[in-house]
Amino acid sequence: MKEMGAAKFKEQCLAILDEVDEEGIVITKRGKPVAKLIPIRAESAELIGALKGKLRVKGDILSTGIRWHDQS
Protein backbone atom coordinates (compact mmCIF):
# COMPACT_ATOMS: atom_id res chain seq x y z
CA MET A 1 0.00 0.00 0.00
CA LYS A 2 1.27 3.45 -0.86
CA GLU A 3 1.96 5.99 1.86
CA MET A 4 2.24 9.73 1.41
CA GLY A 5 2.87 12.63 3.72
CA ALA A 6 0.05 15.12 4.26
CA ALA A 7 2.08 18.02 2.82
CA LYS A 8 2.73 16.14 -0.43
CA PHE A 9 -0.91 15.09 -0.62
CA LYS A 10 -1.99 18.71 -0.16
CA GLU A 11 0.30 19.86 -2.99
CA GLN A 12 -0.79 17.17 -5.45
CA CYS A 13 -4.30 16.17 -4.34
CA LEU A 14 -6.10 16.73 -7.66
CA ALA A 15 -3.58 14.62 -9.58
CA ILE A 16 -3.63 11.97 -6.85
CA LEU A 17 -7.44 11.73 -7.01
CA ASP A 18 -7.16 10.83 -10.69
CA GLU A 19 -4.62 8.07 -9.97
CA VAL A 20 -5.85 6.40 -6.76
CA ASP A 21 -6.31 2.64 -7.21
CA GLU A 22 -8.40 0.04 -5.34
CA GLU A 23 -5.66 -0.45 -2.73
CA GLY A 24 -5.80 3.22 -1.78
CA ILE A 25 -3.24 5.56 -0.29
CA VAL A 26 -2.46 6.01 3.41
CA ILE A 27 -1.85 9.67 4.28
CA THR A 28 0.57 10.24 7.12
CA LYS A 29 1.34 13.16 9.39
CA ARG A 30 4.73 13.15 11.11
CA GLY A 31 5.12 9.53 10.02
CA LYS A 32 1.87 8.32 11.60
CA PRO A 33 -1.14 7.22 9.52
CA VAL A 34 -4.06 9.65 9.81
CA ALA A 35 -6.30 8.83 6.84
CA LYS A 36 -6.79 6.43 3.96
CA LEU A 37 -7.94 7.55 0.53
CA ILE A 38 -9.85 4.93 -1.45
CA PRO A 39 -11.96 5.28 -4.59
CA ILE A 40 -15.75 4.95 -4.42
CA ARG A 41 -16.79 2.00 -6.50
CA ALA A 42 -19.85 2.38 -8.73
CA GLU A 43 -21.93 -0.03 -6.59
CA SER A 44 -21.16 1.99 -3.44
CA ALA A 45 -22.01 5.28 -5.11
CA GLU A 46 -25.49 3.97 -5.99
CA LEU A 47 -26.22 3.36 -2.29
CA ILE A 48 -25.91 7.04 -1.40
CA GLY A 49 -29.45 8.32 -0.92
CA ALA A 50 -31.01 4.94 -1.76
CA LEU A 51 -33.21 4.98 1.38
CA LYS A 52 -34.41 8.57 0.99
CA GLY A 53 -38.14 8.73 1.71
CA LYS A 54 -38.22 5.13 2.97
CA LEU A 55 -37.35 5.73 6.62
CA ARG A 56 -39.16 7.62 9.35
CA VAL A 57 -37.52 9.05 12.46
CA LYS A 58 -39.55 8.45 15.60
CA GLY A 59 -38.73 10.55 18.65
CA ASP A 60 -35.73 12.71 19.34
CA ILE A 61 -32.70 11.08 17.73
CA LEU A 62 -30.35 13.46 19.55
CA SER A 63 -31.54 12.40 23.01
CA THR A 64 -30.50 9.42 25.14
CA GLY A 65 -34.07 9.22 26.42
CA ILE A 66 -32.93 9.82 30.00
CA ARG A 67 -33.91 12.99 31.81
CA TRP A 68 -31.46 14.66 34.14
CA HIS A 69 -31.49 17.82 36.16
CA ASP A 70 -28.53 19.96 37.08
CA GLN A 71 -27.94 19.66 40.84
CA SER A 72 -25.94 22.89 41.20
N, CA, C and O atoms as a Tinker XYZ file with bonds, in Angstrom:
   288  protein
     1  N      0.836000   -1.172000    0.000000    73     2
     2  CA     0.000000    0.000000    0.000000    64     1     3
     3  C      0.884000    1.240000    0.000000    63     2     4     5
     4  O      1.896000    1.297000    0.699000    81     3
     5  N      0.494000    2.214000   -0.782000    73     3     6
     6  CA     1.268000    3.452000   -0.862000    64     5     7
     7  C      1.027000    4.309000    0.363000    63     6     8     9
     8  O     -0.076000    4.339000    0.908000    81     7
     9  N      2.065000    5.004000    0.789000    73     7    10
    10  CA     1.956000    5.993000    1.860000    64     9    11
    11  C      2.445000    7.331000    1.333000    63    10    12    13
    12  O      3.319000    7.396000    0.469000    81    11
    13  N      1.866000    8.391000    1.866000    73    11    14
    14  CA     2.236000    9.727000    1.413000    64    13    15
    15  C      2.053000   10.699000    2.563000    63    14    16    17
    16  O      1.076000   10.617000    3.309000    81    15
    17  N      2.975000   11.600000    2.701000    73    15    18
    18  CA     2.873000   12.633000    3.718000    64    17    19
    19  C      1.756000   13.610000    3.404000    63    18    20    21
    20  O      1.434000   13.835000    2.237000    81    19
    21  N      1.166000   14.190000    4.432000    73    19    22
    22  CA     0.051000   15.117000    4.262000    64    21    23
    23  C      0.432000   16.334000    3.418000    63    22    24    25
    24  O     -0.373000   16.807000    2.615000    81    23
    25  N      1.645000   16.841000    3.592000    73    23    26
    26  CA     2.076000   18.016000    2.823000    64    25    27
    27  C      2.128000   17.696000    1.330000    63    26    28    29
    28  O      1.680000   18.497000    0.509000    81    27
    29  N      2.668000   16.538000    0.977000    73    27    30
    30  CA     2.733000   16.145000   -0.431000    64    29    31
    31  C      1.331000   15.921000   -0.974000    63    30    32    33
    32  O      1.033000   16.311000   -2.102000    81    31
    33  N      0.470000   15.296000   -0.182000    73    31    34
    34  CA    -0.915000   15.095000   -0.618000    64    33    35
    35  C     -1.588000   16.430000   -0.892000    63    34    36    37
    36  O     -2.281000   16.588000   -1.897000    81    35
    37  N     -1.385000   17.388000    0.000000    73    35    38
    38  CA    -1.989000   18.710000   -0.160000    64    37    39
    39  C     -1.534000   19.365000   -1.463000    63    38    40    41
    40  O     -2.341000   19.963000   -2.175000    81    39
    41  N     -0.251000   19.252000   -1.771000    73    39    42
    42  CA     0.301000   19.860000   -2.990000    64    41    43
    43  C     -0.258000   19.226000   -4.257000    63    42    44    45
    44  O     -0.485000   19.916000   -5.252000    81    43
    45  N     -0.480000   17.917000   -4.223000    73    43    46
    46  CA    -0.791000   17.175000   -5.449000    64    45    47
    47  C     -2.156000   16.489000   -5.422000    63    46    48    49
    48  O     -2.384000   15.555000   -6.191000    81    47
    49  N     -3.067000   16.931000   -4.554000    73    47    50
    50  CA    -4.302000   16.174000   -4.336000    64    49    51
    51  C     -5.138000   15.946000   -5.590000    63    50    52    53
    52  O     -5.670000   14.850000   -5.762000    81    51
    53  N     -5.277000   16.926000   -6.465000    73    51    54
    54  CA    -6.101000   16.729000   -7.661000    64    53    55
    55  C     -5.520000   15.659000   -8.580000    63    54    56    57
    56  O     -6.264000   14.842000   -9.123000    81    55
    57  N     -4.223000   15.652000   -8.757000    73    55    58
    58  CA    -3.583000   14.619000   -9.580000    64    57    59
    59  C     -3.694000   13.254000   -8.913000    63    58    60    61
    60  O     -3.904000   12.244000   -9.585000    81    59
    61  N     -3.553000   13.227000   -7.591000    73    59    62
    62  CA    -3.634000   11.965000   -6.848000    64    61    63
    63  C     -5.040000   11.377000   -6.947000    63    62    64    65
    64  O     -5.188000   10.162000   -7.071000    81    63
    65  N     -6.063000   12.212000   -6.893000    73    63    66
    66  CA    -7.438000   11.727000   -7.014000    64    65    67
    67  C     -7.673000   11.018000   -8.338000    63    66    68    69
    68  O     -8.452000   10.067000   -8.401000    81    67
    69  N     -7.015000   11.464000   -9.382000    73    67    70
    70  CA    -7.157000   10.827000  -10.690000    64    69    71
    71  C     -6.434000    9.489000  -10.763000    63    70    72    73
    72  O     -6.757000    8.662000  -11.615000    81    71
    73  N     -5.460000    9.263000   -9.884000    73    71    74
    74  CA    -4.618000    8.075000   -9.973000    64    73    75
    75  C     -4.843000    7.045000   -8.882000    63    74    76    77
    76  O     -4.243000    5.971000   -8.940000    81    75
    77  N     -5.687000    7.323000   -7.879000    73    75    78
    78  CA    -5.848000    6.397000   -6.757000    64    77    79
    79  C     -6.435000    5.067000   -7.249000    63    78    80    81
    80  O     -7.399000    5.044000   -8.016000    81    79
    81  N     -5.831000    3.957000   -6.789000    73    79    82
    82  CA    -6.307000    2.644000   -7.209000    64    81    83
    83  C     -7.100000    1.982000   -6.080000    63    82    84    85
    84  O     -7.279000    2.575000   -5.017000    81    83
    85  N     -7.573000    0.757000   -6.307000    73    83    86
    86  CA    -8.404000    0.045000   -5.336000    64    85    87
    87  C     -7.722000   -0.141000   -3.981000    63    86    88    89
    88  O     -8.392000   -0.178000   -2.949000    81    87
    89  N     -6.404000   -0.256000   -3.979000    73    87    90
    90  CA    -5.662000   -0.450000   -2.733000    64    89    91
    91  C     -5.675000    0.808000   -1.873000    63    90    92    93
    92  O     -5.626000    0.723000   -0.646000    81    91
    93  N     -5.739000    1.953000   -2.500000    73    91    94
    94  CA    -5.798000    3.215000   -1.784000    64    93    95
    95  C     -4.432000    3.760000   -1.404000    63    94    96    97
    96  O     -3.396000    3.177000   -1.723000    81    95
    97  N     -4.457000    4.882000   -0.721000    73    95    98
    98  CA    -3.236000    5.565000   -0.287000    64    97    99
    99  C     -3.416000    5.953000    1.177000    63    98   100   101
   100  O     -4.426000    6.554000    1.541000    81    99
   101  N     -2.447000    5.613000    2.011000    73    99   102
   102  CA    -2.459000    6.011000    3.413000    64   101   103
   103  C     -1.756000    7.364000    3.506000    63   102   104   105
   104  O     -0.634000    7.522000    3.025000    81   103
   105  N     -2.414000    8.323000    4.118000    73   103   106
   106  CA    -1.849000    9.665000    4.279000    64   105   107
   107  C     -1.323000    9.765000    5.708000    63   106   108   109
   108  O     -2.023000    9.462000    6.674000    81   107
   109  N     -0.079000   10.195000    5.811000    73   107   110
   110  CA     0.571000   10.245000    7.119000    64   109   111
   111  C      0.858000   11.682000    7.535000    63   110   112   113
   112  O      0.984000   12.580000    6.703000    81   111
   113  N      0.956000   11.868000    8.833000    73   111   114
   114  CA     1.336000   13.157000    9.390000    64   113   115
   115  C      2.394000   12.870000   10.447000    63   114   116   117
   116  O      2.141000   12.161000   11.421000    81   115
   117  N      3.569000   13.424000   10.244000    73   115   118
   118  CA     4.725000   13.151000   11.107000    64   117   119
   119  C      5.010000   11.654000   11.209000    63   118   120   121
   120  O      5.397000   11.148000   12.262000    81   119
   121  N      4.807000   10.956000   10.083000    73   119   122
   122  CA     5.120000    9.534000   10.017000    64   121   123
   123  C      4.045000    8.605000   10.538000    63   122   124   125
   124  O      4.198000    7.386000   10.458000    81   123
   125  N      2.954000    9.151000   11.074000    73   123   126
   126  CA     1.873000    8.324000   11.603000    64   125   127
   127  C      0.660000    8.381000   10.679000    63   126   128   129
   128  O      0.281000    9.463000   10.231000    81   127
   129  N      0.046000    7.234000   10.387000    73   127   130
   130  CA    -1.135000    7.220000    9.517000    64   129   131
   131  C     -2.289000    8.004000   10.132000    63   130   132   133
   132  O     -2.602000    7.836000   11.310000    81   131
   133  N     -2.920000    8.861000    9.327000    73   131   134
   134  CA    -4.063000    9.645000    9.814000    64   133   135
   135  C     -5.316000    9.456000    8.963000    63   134   136   137
   136  O     -6.426000    9.720000    9.427000    81   135
   137  N     -5.146000    9.001000    7.723000    73   135   138
   138  CA    -6.296000    8.830000    6.840000    64   137   139
   139  C     -5.941000    7.859000    5.728000    63   138   140   141
   140  O     -4.769000    7.628000    5.429000    81   139
   141  N     -6.986000    7.291000    5.117000    73   139   142
   142  CA    -6.785000    6.429000    3.959000    64   141   143
   143  C     -7.720000    6.900000    2.864000    63   142   144   145
   144  O     -8.920000    7.063000    3.087000    81   143
   145  N     -7.172000    7.116000    1.684000    73   143   146
   146  CA    -7.935000    7.554000    0.529000    64   145   147
   147  C     -8.206000    6.341000   -0.344000    63   146   148   149
   148  O     -7.272000    5.689000   -0.810000    81   147
   149  N     -9.477000    6.034000   -0.568000    73   147   150
   150  CA    -9.850000    4.925000   -1.448000    64   149   151
   151  C    -10.908000    5.418000   -2.428000    63   150   152   153
   152  O    -11.682000    6.317000   -2.101000    81   151
   153  N    -10.948000    4.841000   -3.621000    73   151   154
   154  CA   -11.958000    5.278000   -4.587000    64   153   155
   155  C    -13.337000    4.727000   -4.222000    63   154   156   157
   156  O    -13.440000    3.661000   -3.616000    81   155
   157  N    -14.385000    5.444000   -4.587000    73   155   158
   158  CA   -15.749000    4.947000   -4.419000    64   157   159
   159  C    -16.065000    4.109000   -5.648000    63   158   160   161
   160  O    -15.996000    4.579000   -6.784000    81   159
   161  N    -16.409000    2.871000   -5.389000    73   159   162
   162  CA   -16.793000    1.995000   -6.504000    64   161   163
   163  C    -18.200000    2.347000   -6.943000    63   162   164   165
   164  O    -18.973000    2.902000   -6.163000    81   163
   165  N    -18.538000    2.035000   -8.169000    73   163   166
   166  CA   -19.848000    2.383000   -8.725000    64   165   167
   167  C    -20.979000    1.819000   -7.876000    63   166   168   169
   168  O    -21.970000    2.512000   -7.646000    81   167
   169  N    -20.859000    0.555000   -7.392000    73   167   170
   170  CA   -21.927000   -0.030000   -6.592000    64   169   171
   171  C    -22.144000    0.770000   -5.317000    63   170   172   173
   172  O    -23.286000    0.985000   -4.910000    81   171
   173  N    -21.061000    1.213000   -4.679000    73   171   174
   174  CA   -21.165000    1.986000   -3.443000    64   173   175
   175  C    -21.817000    3.335000   -3.700000    63   174   176   177
   176  O    -22.634000    3.794000   -2.901000    81   175
   177  N    -21.469000    3.960000   -4.788000    73   175   178
   178  CA   -22.009000    5.282000   -5.108000    64   177   179
   179  C    -23.521000    5.223000   -5.290000    63   178   180   181
   180  O    -24.214000    6.194000   -4.985000    81   179
   181  N    -24.042000    4.106000   -5.779000    73   179   182
   182  CA   -25.486000    3.975000   -5.986000    64   181   183
   183  C    -26.243000    3.890000   -4.664000    63   182   184   185
   184  O    -27.437000    4.187000   -4.619000    81   183
   185  N    -25.568000    3.488000   -3.590000    73   183   186
   186  CA   -26.223000    3.357000   -2.291000    64   185   187
   187  C    -26.498000    4.705000   -1.639000    63   186   188   189
   188  O    -27.398000    4.819000   -0.806000    81   187
   189  N    -25.735000    5.721000   -2.008000    73   187   190
   190  CA   -25.908000    7.038000   -1.400000    64   189   191
   191  C    -27.300000    7.577000   -1.747000    63   190   192   193
   192  O    -27.627000    7.780000   -2.916000    81   191
   193  N    -28.099000    7.800000   -0.725000    73   191   194
   194  CA   -29.450000    8.316000   -0.918000    64   193   195
   195  C    -30.481000    7.271000   -1.285000    63   194   196   197
   196  O    -31.635000    7.616000   -1.538000    81   195
   197  N    -30.099000    5.993000   -1.322000    73   195   198
   198  CA   -31.010000    4.941000   -1.756000    64   197   199
   199  C    -32.220000    4.786000   -0.832000    63   198   200   201
   200  O    -33.273000    4.335000   -1.282000    81   199
   201  N    -32.099000    5.142000    0.428000    73   199   202
   202  CA   -33.206000    4.982000    1.375000    64   201   203
   203  C    -34.004000    6.263000    1.600000    63   202   204   205
   204  O    -34.875000    6.308000    2.469000    81   203
   205  N    -33.712000    7.303000    0.822000    73   203   206
   206  CA   -34.415000    8.569000    0.988000    64   205   207
   207  C    -35.914000    8.358000    0.800000    63   206   208   209
   208  O    -36.356000    7.774000   -0.189000    81   207
   209  N    -36.685000    8.845000    1.771000    73   207   210
   210  CA   -38.138000    8.728000    1.707000    64   209   211
   211  C    -38.668000    7.384000    2.185000    63   210   212   213
   212  O    -39.882000    7.182000    2.217000    81   211
   213  N    -37.787000    6.462000    2.557000    73   211   214
   214  CA   -38.223000    5.130000    2.973000    64   213   215
   215  C    -38.117000    4.905000    4.475000    63   214   216   217
   216  O    -38.574000    3.882000    4.985000    81   215
   217  N    -37.521000    5.850000    5.178000    73   215   218
   218  CA   -37.352000    5.728000    6.625000    64   217   219
   219  C    -38.057000    6.870000    7.322000    63   218   220   221
   220  O    -38.161000    7.974000    6.788000    81   219
   221  N    -38.547000    6.590000    8.537000    73   219   222
   222  CA   -39.163000    7.615000    9.355000    64   221   223
   223  C    -38.429000    7.674000   10.684000    63   222   224   225
   224  O    -38.112000    6.635000   11.262000    81   223
   225  N    -38.159000    8.860000   11.167000    73   223   226
   226  CA   -37.517000    9.046000   12.463000    64   225   227
   227  C    -38.617000    9.203000   13.491000    63   226   228   229
   228  O    -39.506000   10.042000   13.342000    81   227
   229  N    -38.554000    8.383000   14.543000    73   227   230
   230  CA   -39.547000    8.446000   15.601000    64   229   231
   231  C    -38.867000    8.933000   16.876000    63   230   232   233
   232  O    -37.924000    8.297000   17.346000    81   231
   233  N    -39.313000   10.015000   17.429000    73   231   234
   234  CA   -38.735000   10.546000   18.648000    64   233   235
   235  C    -37.563000   11.466000   18.357000    63   234   236   237
   236  O    -37.311000   11.855000   17.217000    81   235
   237  N    -36.863000   11.796000   19.422000    73   235   238
   238  CA   -35.725000   12.710000   19.341000    64   237   239
   239  C    -34.453000   11.901000   19.164000    63   238   240   241
   240  O    -33.993000   11.268000   20.114000    81   239
   241  N    -33.879000   11.905000   17.979000    73   239   242
   242  CA   -32.695000   11.080000   17.725000    64   241   243
   243  C    -31.433000   11.646000   18.374000    63   242   244   245
   244  O    -30.402000   10.973000   18.406000    81   243
   245  N    -31.502000   12.858000   18.883000    73   243   246
   246  CA   -30.345000   13.458000   19.547000    64   245   247
   247  C    -30.377000   13.263000   21.059000    63   246   248   249
   248  O    -29.475000   13.724000   21.759000    81   247
   249  N    -31.395000   12.592000   21.565000    73   247   250
   250  CA   -31.543000   12.397000   23.007000    64   249   251
   251  C    -31.203000   10.958000   23.386000    63   250   252   253
   252  O    -31.355000   10.041000   22.578000    81   251
   253  N    -30.741000   10.770000   24.622000    73   251   254
   254  CA   -30.504000    9.422000   25.142000    64   253   255
   255  C    -31.787000    8.829000   25.687000    63   254   256   257
   256  O    -31.855000    7.628000   25.951000    81   255
   257  N    -32.817000    9.666000   25.861000    73   255   258
   258  CA   -34.071000    9.216000   26.417000    64   257   259
   259  C    -34.108000    9.292000   27.929000    63   258   260   261
   260  O    -35.129000    8.970000   28.538000    81   259
   261  N    -33.021000    9.710000   28.543000    73   259   262
   262  CA   -32.930000    9.821000   29.998000    64   261   263
   263  C    -32.960000   11.285000   30.385000    63   262   264   265
   264  O    -32.207000   12.097000   29.848000    81   263
   265  N    -33.847000   11.619000   31.336000    73   263   266
   266  CA   -33.912000   12.993000   31.809000    64   265   267
   267  C    -32.921000   13.167000   32.938000    63   266   268   269
   268  O    -32.711000   12.253000   33.736000    81   267
   269  N    -32.313000   14.335000   33.008000    73   267   270
   270  CA   -31.455000   14.656000   34.144000    64   269   271
   271  C    -31.611000   16.122000   34.455000    63   270   272   273
   272  O    -31.942000   16.940000   33.597000    81   271
   273  N    -31.362000   16.427000   35.709000    73   271   274
   274  CA   -31.488000   17.817000   36.162000    64   273   275
   275  C    -30.168000   18.227000   36.794000    63   274   276   277
   276  O    -29.558000   17.461000   37.540000    81   275
   277  N    -29.750000   19.407000   36.496000    73   275   278
   278  CA   -28.528000   19.957000   37.079000    64   277   279
   279  C    -28.733000   20.150000   38.593000    63   278   280   281
   280  O    -29.694000   20.790000   39.020000    81   279
   281  N    -27.829000   19.597000   39.383000    73   279   282
   282  CA   -27.942000   19.659000   40.839000    64   281   283
   283  C    -27.225000   20.865000   41.451000    63   282   284   285
   284  O    -27.156000   20.978000   42.675000    81   283
   285  N    -26.690000   21.768000   40.621000    73   283   286
   286  CA   -25.938000   22.889000   41.198000    64   285   287
   287  C    -26.820000   23.977000   41.711000    63   286   288
   288  O    -26.327000   24.982000   42.223000    81   287
